Amino acid sequence: MSAGGTDTTAVDREREFRTLLLHIAVSCPYDAGELSTRISRPQQAIHEDLTALMQEGSVHLHDGVLRTSAATRLVAESAGTELREVQEQVLAELRTGVTARPTTLIALAESGCAAEALIDLLIRATSRHPDEAGLAAALGMVARARGESDDTLMLRRATDAAARSRPDEVLALTEKLLDSPSSDTATQTSAALLAAAAHIQSNRLERALALYRHVGEERIGVDAAWAVVAAIGRGDLPAARQWREAMAQNGLTNRAAGLTDFADGLIASTEGFGDRALELLAGSVSTLASLGDEVLLPETPAAIAALVAFGRGEPAAAEIVLERALRLELGGEPGRRRHLLLIAWGLMMRGGLEAAERRIAELQDPRELCDRDLLLYWCLRGGLARRHSDLPAMREAWREIRRHSFGLQITLYDLLPFGEMLVLAARLRDSAHISRMLQAATELLATMGEPVVWSTPLHWHGVQAAFQAEDPAALIPYANALVRAGEASRYAATLAVAGGTWLDVLRGEVDFDSVAASARALAGSGHTWEASRLAGQAALQHPERESALSMMQLAREIIKEQGGSEGRPATSPSVLTAREVEVASLVLEGQGYRAIGEQLFISPKTVEHHIARIRTRIGASSRADLLEKLHDLLSDRG
Protein backbone atom coordinates (compact mmCIF):
# COMPACT_ATOMS: atom_id res chain seq x y z
CA MET A 1 0.00 0.00 0.00
CA SER A 2 2.76 2.34 1.02
CA ALA A 3 4.75 1.44 -2.07
CA GLY A 4 1.66 1.86 -4.24
CA GLY A 5 1.03 5.24 -2.64
CA THR A 6 4.61 6.25 -3.31
CA ASP A 7 4.27 5.20 -6.95
CA THR A 8 1.05 7.18 -7.23
CA THR A 9 2.71 10.23 -5.69
CA ALA A 10 5.62 9.92 -8.10
CA VAL A 11 3.26 9.70 -11.07
CA ASP A 12 1.34 12.74 -9.82
CA ARG A 13 4.55 14.71 -9.37
CA GLU A 14 5.71 13.74 -12.86
CA ARG A 15 2.34 14.87 -14.24
CA GLU A 16 2.62 18.20 -12.38
CA PHE A 17 6.11 18.77 -13.77
CA ARG A 18 4.97 17.90 -17.27
CA THR A 19 1.93 20.23 -17.06
CA LEU A 20 4.18 22.99 -15.80
CA LEU A 21 6.66 22.47 -18.64
CA LEU A 22 3.88 22.37 -21.25
CA HIS A 23 2.51 25.71 -20.03
CA ILE A 24 6.01 27.19 -20.18
CA ALA A 25 6.47 25.83 -23.71
CA VAL A 26 3.17 27.32 -24.92
CA SER A 27 3.27 30.73 -23.18
CA CYS A 28 6.80 31.66 -21.95
CA PRO A 29 5.39 33.10 -18.69
CA TYR A 30 6.93 35.72 -16.42
CA ASP A 31 6.94 33.89 -13.14
CA ALA A 32 5.26 31.45 -10.74
CA GLY A 33 2.44 33.94 -10.07
CA GLU A 34 1.39 33.96 -13.73
CA LEU A 35 1.48 30.16 -13.90
CA SER A 36 -0.47 29.81 -10.65
CA THR A 37 -3.51 31.56 -12.12
CA ARG A 38 -3.61 29.08 -15.03
CA ILE A 39 -2.69 25.80 -13.34
CA SER A 40 -4.67 26.41 -10.12
CA ARG A 41 -1.83 25.42 -7.85
CA PRO A 42 -0.37 27.47 -4.98
CA GLN A 43 2.20 29.98 -6.18
CA GLN A 44 4.75 28.84 -3.61
CA ALA A 45 4.49 25.23 -4.77
CA ILE A 46 5.02 26.26 -8.39
CA HIS A 47 7.95 28.44 -7.36
CA GLU A 48 9.58 25.43 -5.67
CA ASP A 49 8.99 23.28 -8.77
CA LEU A 50 10.48 25.96 -11.02
CA THR A 51 13.55 26.12 -8.80
CA ALA A 52 13.98 22.35 -9.10
CA LEU A 53 13.48 22.40 -12.88
CA MET A 54 16.01 25.23 -13.24
CA GLN A 55 18.57 23.31 -11.21
CA GLU A 56 18.24 20.30 -13.47
CA GLY A 57 18.41 22.51 -16.60
CA SER A 58 14.88 21.87 -17.91
CA VAL A 59 13.83 25.51 -17.42
CA HIS A 60 15.82 28.71 -17.81
CA LEU A 61 15.23 32.45 -17.71
CA HIS A 62 15.85 34.34 -20.95
CA ASP A 63 14.91 37.96 -21.75
CA GLY A 64 12.85 38.14 -18.59
CA VAL A 65 10.60 35.12 -19.32
CA LEU A 66 10.67 31.43 -18.47
CA ARG A 67 11.53 29.00 -21.25
CA THR A 68 12.08 25.27 -21.60
CA SER A 69 14.56 23.59 -23.92
CA ALA A 70 12.12 20.68 -24.26
CA ALA A 71 9.37 22.82 -25.89
CA THR A 72 9.43 21.10 -29.29
CA ARG A 73 9.35 17.58 -27.80
CA LEU A 74 6.60 18.46 -25.29
CA VAL A 75 4.34 19.90 -27.99
CA ALA A 76 4.92 16.91 -30.27
CA GLU A 77 4.20 14.39 -27.50
CA SER A 78 1.13 16.14 -26.05
CA ALA A 79 -2.31 14.80 -26.84
CA GLY A 80 -4.24 17.14 -29.14
CA THR A 81 -6.95 17.90 -26.57
CA GLU A 82 -4.46 18.67 -23.78
CA LEU A 83 -2.43 21.01 -26.00
CA ARG A 84 -5.52 22.83 -27.28
CA GLU A 85 -6.78 23.31 -23.73
CA VAL A 86 -3.53 25.00 -22.72
CA GLN A 87 -3.54 27.17 -25.87
CA GLU A 88 -7.16 28.20 -25.34
CA GLN A 89 -6.47 28.98 -21.70
CA VAL A 90 -3.63 31.35 -22.61
CA LEU A 91 -5.68 32.98 -25.40
CA ALA A 92 -8.66 33.46 -23.07
CA GLU A 93 -6.39 35.28 -20.64
CA LEU A 94 -5.01 37.49 -23.41
CA ARG A 95 -8.53 38.36 -24.56
CA THR A 96 -9.29 39.84 -21.12
CA GLY A 97 -6.88 42.69 -21.88
CA VAL A 98 -3.64 41.26 -20.50
CA THR A 99 -0.72 42.63 -22.52
CA ALA A 100 0.23 40.13 -25.20
CA ARG A 101 4.00 39.73 -24.97
CA PRO A 102 5.78 38.90 -28.23
CA THR A 103 7.41 35.89 -26.61
CA THR A 104 4.02 34.47 -25.62
CA LEU A 105 2.54 34.98 -29.07
CA ILE A 106 5.56 33.42 -30.79
CA ALA A 107 5.43 30.44 -28.42
CA LEU A 108 1.72 29.96 -29.12
CA ALA A 109 2.36 29.99 -32.88
CA GLU A 110 5.27 27.57 -32.58
CA SER A 111 3.06 25.23 -30.55
CA GLY A 112 0.81 24.89 -33.60
CA CYS A 113 -1.99 27.22 -32.48
CA ALA A 114 -3.85 28.67 -35.49
CA ALA A 115 -6.82 30.29 -33.75
CA GLU A 116 -8.51 33.40 -35.16
CA ALA A 117 -7.75 35.24 -31.91
CA LEU A 118 -4.03 34.51 -32.25
CA ILE A 119 -3.73 35.97 -35.74
CA ASP A 120 -5.48 39.14 -34.53
CA LEU A 121 -3.06 39.42 -31.61
CA LEU A 122 -0.07 38.78 -33.88
CA ILE A 123 -1.20 41.45 -36.33
CA ARG A 124 -1.42 43.98 -33.49
CA ALA A 125 1.94 42.96 -32.03
CA THR A 126 3.69 43.06 -35.41
CA SER A 127 2.53 46.64 -35.82
CA ARG A 128 3.80 47.58 -32.37
CA HIS A 129 7.13 45.79 -32.83
CA PRO A 130 7.95 46.11 -36.55
CA ASP A 131 11.59 45.09 -36.02
CA GLU A 132 10.74 41.84 -34.22
CA ALA A 133 11.52 39.20 -36.85
CA GLY A 134 10.11 36.42 -34.70
CA LEU A 135 6.66 38.03 -34.68
CA ALA A 136 6.62 38.41 -38.46
CA ALA A 137 7.63 34.77 -38.86
CA ALA A 138 4.96 33.65 -36.38
CA LEU A 139 2.31 35.68 -38.18
CA GLY A 140 3.23 34.10 -41.52
CA MET A 141 3.20 30.64 -39.92
CA VAL A 142 -0.31 31.07 -38.48
CA ALA A 143 -1.65 32.66 -41.69
CA ARG A 144 -0.38 29.73 -43.78
CA ALA A 145 -1.87 27.26 -41.32
CA ARG A 146 -5.21 29.01 -41.76
CA GLY A 147 -4.91 29.03 -45.54
CA GLU A 148 -4.96 32.84 -45.82
CA SER A 149 -3.41 34.51 -48.86
CA ASP A 150 -0.78 37.24 -48.62
CA ASP A 151 -3.33 39.79 -49.86
CA THR A 152 -5.89 38.78 -47.23
CA LEU A 153 -3.28 39.02 -44.49
CA MET A 154 -2.09 42.42 -45.68
CA LEU A 155 -5.68 43.69 -45.77
CA ARG A 156 -6.24 42.47 -42.22
CA ARG A 157 -3.09 44.25 -41.09
CA ALA A 158 -4.22 47.47 -42.78
CA THR A 159 -7.66 47.19 -41.15
CA ASP A 160 -6.07 46.80 -37.72
CA ALA A 161 -3.77 49.78 -38.31
CA ALA A 162 -6.78 51.87 -39.39
CA ALA A 163 -8.69 50.96 -36.23
CA ARG A 164 -5.76 52.23 -34.15
CA SER A 165 -5.36 55.48 -36.13
CA ARG A 166 -2.02 54.68 -37.78
CA PRO A 167 -2.59 56.27 -41.19
CA ASP A 168 1.00 55.99 -42.41
CA GLU A 169 1.00 52.25 -41.72
CA VAL A 170 -2.38 51.87 -43.45
CA LEU A 171 -1.12 53.66 -46.55
CA ALA A 172 2.09 51.60 -46.70
CA LEU A 173 0.09 48.36 -46.63
CA THR A 174 -2.78 49.36 -48.92
CA GLU A 175 -0.47 50.82 -51.54
CA LYS A 176 0.93 47.35 -52.13
CA LEU A 177 -2.58 45.97 -52.56
CA LEU A 178 -3.69 48.76 -54.90
CA ASP A 179 -0.62 48.17 -57.08
CA SER A 180 -0.87 44.37 -57.00
CA PRO A 181 -2.11 42.80 -60.26
CA SER A 182 -3.12 39.70 -58.29
CA SER A 183 -5.55 41.56 -56.00
CA ASP A 184 -9.19 40.90 -56.82
CA THR A 185 -11.82 43.66 -57.10
CA ALA A 186 -13.17 43.16 -53.59
CA THR A 187 -9.69 43.38 -52.06
CA GLN A 188 -8.82 46.48 -54.07
CA THR A 189 -12.10 48.15 -53.06
CA SER A 190 -11.46 47.45 -49.37
CA ALA A 191 -7.88 48.67 -49.69
CA ALA A 192 -9.02 51.89 -51.41
CA LEU A 193 -11.58 52.60 -48.68
CA LEU A 194 -9.00 52.04 -45.95
CA ALA A 195 -6.47 54.27 -47.71
CA ALA A 196 -9.09 57.00 -48.17
CA ALA A 197 -9.94 56.85 -44.45
CA ALA A 198 -6.23 57.22 -43.63
CA HIS A 199 -6.03 60.30 -45.86
CA ILE A 200 -9.01 61.83 -44.02
CA GLN A 201 -7.20 61.40 -40.70
CA SER A 202 -4.09 62.96 -42.21
CA ASN A 203 -5.97 65.98 -43.63
CA ARG A 204 -5.37 64.91 -47.24
CA LEU A 205 -9.00 65.15 -48.29
CA GLU A 206 -8.33 65.56 -52.00
CA ARG A 207 -6.42 62.25 -52.01
CA ALA A 208 -9.32 60.63 -50.18
CA LEU A 209 -11.80 61.91 -52.75
CA ALA A 210 -9.64 60.55 -55.58
CA LEU A 211 -9.82 57.09 -54.01
CA TYR A 212 -13.59 57.31 -53.52
CA ARG A 213 -13.94 58.24 -57.18
CA HIS A 214 -11.73 55.23 -58.00
CA VAL A 215 -14.12 52.95 -56.10
CA GLY A 216 -17.05 54.56 -57.91
CA GLU A 217 -20.56 55.59 -56.87
CA GLU A 218 -22.01 52.30 -58.05
CA ARG A 219 -19.88 50.26 -55.64
CA ILE A 220 -19.34 52.56 -52.67
CA GLY A 221 -22.70 52.15 -50.92
CA VAL A 222 -23.01 53.74 -47.46
CA ASP A 223 -19.25 54.37 -47.40
CA ALA A 224 -20.15 57.39 -49.55
CA ALA A 225 -20.70 59.10 -46.17
CA TRP A 226 -16.93 59.43 -45.93
CA ALA A 227 -16.82 60.97 -49.38
CA VAL A 228 -19.37 63.49 -48.05
CA VAL A 229 -17.01 64.21 -45.13
CA ALA A 230 -14.06 64.71 -47.51
CA ALA A 231 -16.00 66.82 -50.02
CA ILE A 232 -17.45 69.18 -47.40
CA GLY A 233 -14.06 69.44 -45.72
CA ARG A 234 -12.66 70.69 -49.04
CA GLY A 235 -15.59 73.09 -49.52
CA ASP A 236 -17.26 71.22 -52.40
CA LEU A 237 -20.94 71.17 -51.43
CA PRO A 238 -22.25 70.03 -54.86
CA ALA A 239 -19.95 66.99 -54.76
CA ALA A 240 -21.02 66.26 -51.17
CA ARG A 241 -24.67 66.22 -52.18
CA GLN A 242 -23.87 63.98 -55.14
CA TRP A 243 -22.08 61.49 -52.90
CA ARG A 244 -25.02 61.61 -50.50
CA GLU A 245 -27.31 60.53 -53.35
CA ALA A 246 -25.02 57.54 -53.96
CA MET A 247 -25.74 56.19 -50.46
CA ALA A 248 -28.33 53.50 -49.87
CA GLN A 249 -31.64 55.07 -48.85
CA ASN A 250 -33.21 52.26 -46.86
CA GLY A 251 -31.07 52.42 -43.70
CA LEU A 252 -31.93 48.81 -42.84
CA THR A 253 -28.73 48.25 -40.86
CA ASN A 254 -27.41 50.31 -37.97
CA ARG A 255 -24.30 51.09 -39.97
CA ALA A 256 -26.33 52.42 -42.91
CA ALA A 257 -28.65 54.43 -40.65
CA GLY A 258 -25.79 55.87 -38.61
CA LEU A 259 -23.72 56.90 -41.62
CA THR A 260 -26.79 58.36 -43.36
CA ASP A 261 -27.56 60.55 -40.34
CA PHE A 262 -23.88 61.51 -40.20
CA ALA A 263 -23.84 62.63 -43.83
CA ASP A 264 -27.19 64.44 -43.53
CA GLY A 265 -26.11 66.17 -40.30
CA LEU A 266 -22.87 67.36 -41.86
CA ILE A 267 -24.65 68.77 -44.91
CA ALA A 268 -27.25 70.42 -42.63
CA SER A 269 -24.43 72.15 -40.72
CA THR A 270 -23.68 74.21 -43.85
CA GLU A 271 -27.28 75.44 -44.19
CA GLY A 272 -28.71 78.39 -42.23
CA PHE A 273 -27.82 78.16 -38.53
CA GLY A 274 -27.44 74.38 -38.68
CA ASP A 275 -30.62 73.80 -36.65
CA ARG A 276 -31.07 70.14 -37.73
CA ALA A 277 -27.39 69.29 -37.71
CA LEU A 278 -26.94 68.59 -34.00
CA GLU A 279 -30.02 66.36 -33.81
CA LEU A 280 -28.90 64.26 -36.78
CA LEU A 281 -25.31 64.00 -35.57
CA ALA A 282 -26.38 63.05 -32.04
CA GLY A 283 -28.57 60.30 -33.54
CA SER A 284 -25.60 59.08 -35.54
CA VAL A 285 -23.50 58.87 -32.35
CA SER A 286 -26.04 56.53 -30.71
CA THR A 287 -26.51 54.34 -33.76
CA LEU A 288 -22.84 53.91 -34.68
CA ALA A 289 -21.74 53.40 -31.07
CA SER A 290 -23.94 50.30 -30.89
CA LEU A 291 -21.65 48.66 -33.45
CA GLY A 292 -18.54 48.89 -31.25
CA ASP A 293 -15.32 48.55 -33.22
CA GLU A 294 -17.07 46.92 -36.20
CA VAL A 295 -17.19 50.24 -38.07
CA LEU A 296 -14.14 52.30 -38.98
CA LEU A 297 -14.54 56.00 -38.14
CA PRO A 298 -11.86 58.20 -39.71
CA GLU A 299 -13.91 61.07 -38.25
CA THR A 300 -16.65 60.74 -35.65
CA PRO A 301 -20.13 62.30 -35.65
CA ALA A 302 -19.46 63.41 -32.05
CA ALA A 303 -16.41 65.41 -33.15
CA ILE A 304 -18.35 67.05 -35.97
CA ALA A 305 -21.27 67.72 -33.60
CA ALA A 306 -18.85 69.43 -31.20
CA LEU A 307 -17.46 71.65 -33.97
CA VAL A 308 -21.03 72.55 -34.98
CA ALA A 309 -21.95 73.30 -31.35
CA PHE A 310 -18.91 75.56 -30.98
CA GLY A 311 -19.98 77.36 -34.16
CA ARG A 312 -23.42 77.93 -32.64
CA GLY A 313 -22.05 79.26 -29.34
CA GLU A 314 -23.11 76.11 -27.45
CA PRO A 315 -19.94 74.60 -25.92
CA ALA A 316 -22.02 72.96 -23.16
CA ALA A 317 -23.90 71.00 -25.84
CA ALA A 318 -20.55 70.00 -27.35
CA GLU A 319 -19.40 68.67 -23.98
CA ILE A 320 -22.58 66.64 -23.52
CA VAL A 321 -22.29 64.85 -26.87
CA LEU A 322 -18.53 64.34 -26.46
CA GLU A 323 -18.86 62.88 -22.95
CA ARG A 324 -21.56 60.58 -24.26
CA ALA A 325 -19.28 59.45 -27.08
CA LEU A 326 -16.55 58.73 -24.51
CA ARG A 327 -18.90 56.60 -22.43
CA LEU A 328 -20.01 54.69 -25.51
CA GLU A 329 -16.35 54.31 -26.65
CA LEU A 330 -17.31 55.65 -30.07
CA GLY A 331 -14.42 55.36 -32.51
CA GLY A 332 -12.26 53.27 -30.18
CA GLU A 333 -8.96 54.69 -28.92
CA PRO A 334 -8.52 57.17 -31.83
CA GLY A 335 -12.03 58.51 -31.17
CA ARG A 336 -11.31 58.77 -27.44
CA ARG A 337 -8.26 60.95 -28.10
CA ARG A 338 -10.11 63.28 -30.45
CA HIS A 339 -13.08 63.59 -28.11
CA LEU A 340 -10.83 64.41 -25.15
CA LEU A 341 -9.11 67.16 -27.12
CA LEU A 342 -12.42 68.74 -28.09
CA ILE A 343 -13.78 68.49 -24.53
CA ALA A 344 -10.64 70.28 -23.36
CA TRP A 345 -11.19 72.93 -26.04
CA GLY A 346 -14.72 73.62 -24.79
CA LEU A 347 -13.47 73.86 -21.21
CA MET A 348 -10.79 76.32 -22.33
CA MET A 349 -13.42 78.49 -24.04
CA ARG A 350 -15.49 78.55 -20.86
CA GLY A 351 -12.54 79.51 -18.65
CA GLY A 352 -12.03 76.05 -17.16
CA LEU A 353 -8.30 76.06 -17.74
CA GLU A 354 -7.34 73.61 -15.00
CA ALA A 355 -10.15 71.25 -15.99
CA ALA A 356 -8.92 71.43 -19.60
CA GLU A 357 -5.41 70.49 -18.47
CA ARG A 358 -6.79 67.49 -16.63
CA ARG A 359 -8.62 66.21 -19.68
CA ILE A 360 -5.50 66.64 -21.82
CA ALA A 361 -3.58 64.56 -19.27
CA GLU A 362 -5.93 61.65 -20.04
CA LEU A 363 -4.41 61.35 -23.51
CA GLN A 364 -1.52 59.38 -21.95
CA ASP A 365 0.84 59.84 -24.91
CA PRO A 366 0.19 62.74 -27.34
CA ARG A 367 2.77 61.28 -29.73
CA GLU A 368 0.20 58.65 -30.69
CA LEU A 369 -2.12 61.32 -32.15
CA CYS A 370 -2.64 61.40 -35.90
CA ASP A 371 -1.51 64.51 -37.83
CA ARG A 372 -4.93 66.18 -37.67
CA ASP A 373 -5.26 65.74 -33.92
CA LEU A 374 -1.63 66.60 -33.21
CA LEU A 375 -2.22 70.05 -34.71
CA LEU A 376 -5.38 70.39 -32.58
CA TYR A 377 -3.37 69.35 -29.50
CA TRP A 378 -0.67 71.99 -29.98
CA CYS A 379 -3.19 74.73 -30.79
CA LEU A 380 -4.97 73.78 -27.57
CA ARG A 381 -1.67 73.94 -25.70
CA GLY A 382 -0.96 77.34 -27.23
CA GLY A 383 -4.44 78.59 -26.36
CA LEU A 384 -4.07 77.55 -22.73
CA ALA A 385 -0.64 79.17 -22.52
CA ARG A 386 -2.04 82.39 -23.99
CA ARG A 387 -4.84 82.48 -21.43
CA HIS A 388 -2.30 81.86 -18.66
CA SER A 389 -0.07 84.63 -20.13
CA ASP A 390 2.74 82.07 -20.17
CA LEU A 391 5.01 83.42 -22.90
CA PRO A 392 7.62 80.57 -22.83
CA ALA A 393 4.86 77.95 -23.14
CA MET A 394 3.27 79.98 -25.93
CA ARG A 395 6.54 80.02 -27.84
CA GLU A 396 7.06 76.30 -27.33
CA ALA A 397 3.56 75.56 -28.61
CA TRP A 398 4.06 77.90 -31.55
CA ARG A 399 7.26 76.09 -32.58
CA GLU A 400 5.34 72.81 -32.62
CA ILE A 401 2.42 74.40 -34.46
CA ARG A 402 4.77 75.71 -37.14
CA ARG A 403 6.30 72.25 -37.50
CA HIS A 404 2.98 70.42 -37.73
CA SER A 405 1.32 72.97 -40.02
CA PHE A 406 4.09 72.93 -42.61
CA GLY A 407 2.41 72.30 -45.96
CA LEU A 408 -1.01 72.02 -44.30
CA GLN A 409 -3.98 72.08 -46.65
CA ILE A 410 -6.66 73.85 -44.62
CA THR A 411 -9.97 71.99 -44.35
CA LEU A 412 -13.28 73.04 -42.86
CA TYR A 413 -12.53 70.91 -39.80
CA ASP A 414 -9.26 72.79 -39.11
CA LEU A 415 -10.86 76.22 -38.80
CA LEU A 416 -11.28 76.00 -35.02
CA PRO A 417 -7.59 75.31 -34.25
CA PHE A 418 -6.56 77.60 -37.10
CA GLY A 419 -8.45 80.44 -35.41
CA GLU A 420 -6.27 80.00 -32.32
CA MET A 421 -3.23 79.90 -34.60
CA LEU A 422 -4.34 83.27 -35.98
CA VAL A 423 -4.42 84.81 -32.49
CA LEU A 424 -1.14 83.23 -31.39
CA ALA A 425 0.60 84.40 -34.55
CA ALA A 426 -0.57 87.96 -33.89
CA ARG A 427 0.48 87.74 -30.24
CA LEU A 428 3.96 86.48 -31.18
CA ARG A 429 4.31 88.81 -34.19
CA ASP A 430 4.56 85.94 -36.67
CA SER A 431 1.43 86.45 -38.78
CA ALA A 432 3.41 86.15 -42.00
CA HIS A 433 3.82 82.43 -41.33
CA ILE A 434 0.09 81.79 -41.65
CA SER A 435 -0.77 84.26 -44.42
CA ARG A 436 -1.06 81.45 -47.02
CA MET A 437 -3.28 79.39 -44.74
CA LEU A 438 -5.44 82.41 -43.90
CA GLN A 439 -6.01 83.07 -47.59
CA ALA A 440 -6.90 79.39 -48.13
CA ALA A 441 -9.34 79.44 -45.19
CA THR A 442 -10.98 82.63 -46.49
CA GLU A 443 -11.36 81.19 -49.98
CA LEU A 444 -12.73 77.92 -48.59
CA LEU A 445 -15.50 79.71 -46.70
CA ALA A 446 -16.26 81.97 -49.66
CA THR A 447 -16.59 78.93 -51.95
CA MET A 448 -19.19 77.49 -49.58
CA GLY A 449 -21.14 80.76 -49.33
CA GLU A 450 -19.86 81.61 -45.82
CA PRO A 451 -21.75 78.93 -43.84
CA VAL A 452 -22.52 80.65 -40.54
CA VAL A 453 -21.77 77.71 -38.24
CA TRP A 454 -18.30 77.19 -39.68
CA SER A 455 -17.29 80.79 -40.40
CA THR A 456 -18.34 82.51 -37.15
CA PRO A 457 -15.57 81.12 -34.87
CA LEU A 458 -12.87 82.05 -37.40
CA HIS A 459 -14.18 85.62 -37.73
CA TRP A 460 -14.23 85.97 -33.93
CA HIS A 461 -10.65 84.74 -33.74
CA GLY A 462 -9.81 87.27 -36.44
CA VAL A 463 -11.20 90.05 -34.24
CA GLN A 464 -9.10 88.77 -31.31
CA ALA A 465 -6.01 88.59 -33.51
CA ALA A 466 -6.50 92.22 -34.55
CA PHE A 467 -6.67 93.23 -30.88
CA GLN A 468 -3.47 91.26 -30.16
CA ALA A 469 -1.69 92.91 -33.09
CA GLU A 470 -3.03 96.34 -32.04
CA ASP A 471 -4.26 96.76 -35.61
CA PRO A 472 -7.85 98.13 -35.70
CA ALA A 473 -7.87 98.14 -39.51
CA ALA A 474 -7.31 94.36 -39.57
CA LEU A 475 -10.45 93.97 -37.46
CA ILE A 476 -12.84 95.52 -40.01
CA PRO A 477 -13.36 92.56 -42.43
CA TYR A 478 -13.94 90.13 -39.56
CA ALA A 479 -16.29 92.51 -37.76
CA ASN A 480 -18.27 93.11 -40.95
CA ALA A 481 -18.50 89.34 -41.55
CA LEU A 482 -19.86 88.86 -38.03
CA VAL A 483 -22.46 91.58 -38.58
CA ARG A 484 -23.62 89.86 -41.81
CA ALA A 485 -23.68 86.46 -40.11
CA GLY A 486 -25.63 88.01 -37.25
CA GLU A 487 -28.66 88.25 -39.54
CA ALA A 488 -28.99 84.44 -39.33
CA SER A 489 -27.17 83.72 -36.07
CA ARG A 490 -27.78 85.15 -32.62
CA TYR A 491 -24.34 83.89 -31.65
CA ALA A 492 -22.65 85.81 -34.48
CA ALA A 493 -24.67 88.90 -33.55
CA THR A 494 -23.48 88.60 -29.94
CA LEU A 495 -19.85 88.38 -31.08
CA ALA A 496 -20.30 91.34 -33.45
CA VAL A 497 -21.61 93.55 -30.63
CA ALA A 498 -18.91 92.31 -28.23
CA GLY A 499 -16.22 93.09 -30.79
CA GLY A 500 -17.54 96.63 -31.17
CA THR A 501 -17.66 97.10 -27.40
CA TRP A 502 -14.11 95.78 -27.06
CA LEU A 503 -12.90 98.21 -29.71
CA ASP A 504 -14.56 101.08 -27.83
CA VAL A 505 -12.79 99.99 -24.65
CA LEU A 506 -9.41 99.97 -26.39
CA ARG A 507 -10.16 103.48 -27.67
CA GLY A 508 -10.88 104.64 -24.13
CA GLU A 509 -14.63 104.91 -24.70
CA VAL A 510 -15.75 102.86 -21.71
CA ASP A 511 -19.46 102.54 -20.93
CA PHE A 512 -20.18 100.23 -17.97
CA ASP A 513 -23.64 99.16 -19.13
CA SER A 514 -22.38 98.27 -22.62
CA VAL A 515 -19.39 96.38 -21.23
CA ALA A 516 -21.56 94.50 -18.72
CA ALA A 517 -24.10 93.55 -21.38
CA SER A 518 -21.43 92.38 -23.85
CA ALA A 519 -19.44 90.52 -21.20
CA ARG A 520 -22.50 88.65 -19.93
CA ALA A 521 -23.63 87.85 -23.48
CA LEU A 522 -20.15 86.53 -24.29
CA ALA A 523 -20.14 84.37 -21.17
CA GLY A 524 -23.61 83.09 -22.05
CA SER A 525 -22.24 81.97 -25.43
CA GLY A 526 -19.44 80.04 -23.78
CA HIS A 527 -16.67 82.65 -24.07
CA THR A 528 -16.15 83.02 -20.33
CA TRP A 529 -12.45 83.82 -20.51
CA GLU A 530 -12.92 86.54 -23.15
CA ALA A 531 -15.88 87.96 -21.20
CA SER A 532 -13.82 88.28 -18.05
CA ARG A 533 -10.94 89.77 -20.01
CA LEU A 534 -13.21 92.36 -21.63
CA ALA A 535 -14.46 93.47 -18.20
CA GLY A 536 -10.89 93.50 -16.86
CA GLN A 537 -9.62 95.64 -19.73
CA ALA A 538 -12.52 98.03 -19.27
CA ALA A 539 -11.56 98.37 -15.60
CA LEU A 540 -7.99 99.28 -16.56
CA GLN A 541 -9.22 101.88 -19.07
CA HIS A 542 -11.82 103.54 -16.83
CA PRO A 543 -10.61 106.75 -15.17
CA GLU A 544 -13.00 106.55 -12.20
CA ARG A 545 -11.92 104.24 -9.39
CA GLU A 546 -15.46 103.24 -8.35
CA SER A 547 -16.45 102.29 -11.89
CA ALA A 548 -13.17 100.43 -12.41
CA LEU A 549 -13.77 98.42 -9.23
CA SER A 550 -17.30 97.59 -10.43
CA MET A 551 -15.89 96.23 -13.67
CA MET A 552 -13.29 94.15 -11.83
CA GLN A 553 -16.08 92.76 -9.68
CA LEU A 554 -18.00 91.93 -12.87
CA ALA A 555 -14.98 90.05 -14.21
CA ARG A 556 -14.79 87.97 -11.03
CA GLU A 557 -18.53 87.29 -11.03
CA ILE A 558 -18.44 86.02 -14.61
CA ILE A 559 -15.69 83.53 -13.81
CA LYS A 560 -17.51 82.43 -10.64
CA GLU A 561 -20.89 82.08 -12.38
CA GLN A 562 -19.66 80.36 -15.53
CA GLY A 563 -16.62 78.54 -14.21
CA GLY A 564 -18.41 75.66 -12.54
CA SER A 565 -16.56 73.30 -14.85
CA GLU A 566 -13.39 73.92 -12.85
CA GLY A 567 -14.87 72.27 -9.81
CA ARG A 568 -16.22 69.21 -11.58
CA PRO A 569 -14.07 66.14 -11.21
CA ALA A 570 -12.59 65.08 -14.54
CA THR A 571 -12.65 61.48 -15.60
CA SER A 572 -9.73 59.97 -13.73
CA PRO A 573 -6.53 59.82 -15.75
CA SER A 574 -4.97 57.49 -13.18
CA VAL A 575 -6.44 54.12 -14.09
CA LEU A 576 -3.40 51.87 -14.28
CA THR A 577 -2.93 48.42 -15.76
CA ALA A 578 -2.14 45.52 -13.45
CA ARG A 579 1.54 45.64 -14.44
CA GLU A 580 1.67 49.41 -13.86
CA VAL A 581 0.21 48.90 -10.37
CA GLU A 582 3.02 46.42 -9.64
CA VAL A 583 5.64 48.89 -10.84
CA ALA A 584 4.01 51.78 -8.94
CA SER A 585 3.95 49.77 -5.68
CA LEU A 586 7.67 49.07 -5.97
CA VAL A 587 8.40 52.72 -6.80
CA LEU A 588 6.62 53.74 -3.57
CA GLU A 589 8.85 51.25 -1.70
CA GLY A 590 11.85 53.22 -2.95
CA GLN A 591 13.08 50.55 -5.39
CA GLY A 592 15.27 51.59 -8.32
CA TYR A 593 14.80 50.62 -11.98
CA ARG A 594 17.21 47.67 -11.80
CA ALA A 595 15.73 46.26 -8.57
CA ILE A 596 12.18 46.54 -9.93
CA GLY A 597 13.24 44.85 -13.15
CA GLU A 598 14.82 41.92 -11.31
CA GLN A 599 11.68 41.33 -9.24
CA LEU A 600 9.33 41.53 -12.23
CA PHE A 601 11.66 39.81 -14.74
CA ILE A 602 11.76 42.85 -17.03
CA SER A 603 14.60 45.09 -18.14
CA PRO A 604 15.40 48.42 -16.43
CA LYS A 605 14.53 50.13 -19.74
CA THR A 606 11.04 48.58 -19.64
CA VAL A 607 10.64 49.77 -16.05
CA GLU A 608 11.58 53.28 -17.15
CA HIS A 609 8.98 53.07 -19.93
CA HIS A 610 6.28 51.96 -17.45
CA ILE A 611 7.09 54.82 -15.07
CA ALA A 612 6.97 57.35 -17.91
CA ARG A 613 3.51 56.10 -18.90
CA ILE A 614 2.33 56.17 -15.26
CA ARG A 615 3.58 59.74 -14.88
CA THR A 616 1.69 60.79 -18.02
CA ARG A 617 -1.50 58.95 -17.01
CA ILE A 618 -1.76 60.57 -13.56
CA GLY A 619 -0.45 63.98 -14.65
CA ALA A 620 2.59 64.06 -12.36
CA SER A 621 4.86 67.07 -12.95
CA SER A 622 7.84 65.94 -10.83
CA ARG A 623 9.11 62.93 -8.91
CA ALA A 624 7.71 64.32 -5.67
CA ASP A 625 4.36 64.87 -7.34
CA LEU A 626 4.52 61.34 -8.78
CA LEU A 627 5.11 59.78 -5.35
CA GLU A 628 2.35 61.83 -3.75
CA LYS A 629 -0.22 60.94 -6.41
CA LEU A 630 0.78 57.26 -6.41
CA HIS A 631 0.40 57.16 -2.64
CA ASP A 632 -3.12 58.59 -2.88
CA LEU A 633 -4.05 56.34 -5.79
CA LEU A 634 -2.83 53.07 -4.30
CA SER A 635 -4.28 53.95 -0.89
CA ASP A 636 -7.66 54.37 -2.59
CA ARG A 637 -7.24 51.00 -4.32
CA GLY A 638 -6.26 49.26 -1.13
Beta strands, then each sheet from edge to edge (+ up, - down):
strand 1: 59-62
strand 2: 65-68
sheet 1: 1+ 2-
end
